[in-house]
């Protein structure tokens, strides 16, 4: 039986990359102490939305990314964390850095959050490549936040052999947004028959009304691990929280035999 012990590391990022890097280090240490092999951090772990992104953007071989590499090496696990890298025309890319034992990759968010009055594309350039990594013998697909509204990406992960998709997010608050978050994460797991590890930013104010829209998507918490049958296995609240659980590849295979939606596609 192949399993991947996975940590969802929910926290609130600020505007200072160095402070956020220290938060990653602290949570990665806790995840490693609980036996995690993969630690998934939120989108915009480098710096929160609502602050200028251009001045903090760095390439994947820059000092912030190197700091993530060093902490992954020090704690002996693979880390996936959201950062911003330079792009053309004065914009940045919303990038996931994946780094750890025999893992080194980047994924640029494909679907940009031009919704609910926010225009991510004004400052962020879209990615174009579906990206998967292999962690301890398990194929893992990379996706970011608004990508969850596009099922074809998660089916592409499955087609590439992924048993697990990770979804770092900084989900926007607003009317019905928590209900949409819970529905969409379960739906993507179910319609691609993958495990889904959705790691979100905790809101800056844990007492805030999540039904009230904020100027920038700064998180609603509620990180969750969803099984390939669409059932929630672990779920966080609104504050900083660490969830650690086993992702069982054999369960993915059992669900795909029972509900062969990938094989039964006609379009």
Secondary structure by P-SEA (a helix, b strand, c coil): ccccbbbbbbbbbcccaaaaaaaaaaaaaaaaaacccbbbbcccccccccccccccccccccaaaaaaaaaaaaacbbbbbbbbbbbcccbbbbbbbbbccccccccccccccccccccccccbbbbccbbbbbcccbbbbbbcccccccaaaaaaaaaacccbbbbbcccccccaaaaaaaaaaaaaaaaacbbbbbbbbccccccccccccccccccccbbbbbccccccccccccccbbbbbbbcaaaaaaaaaaccccccccc
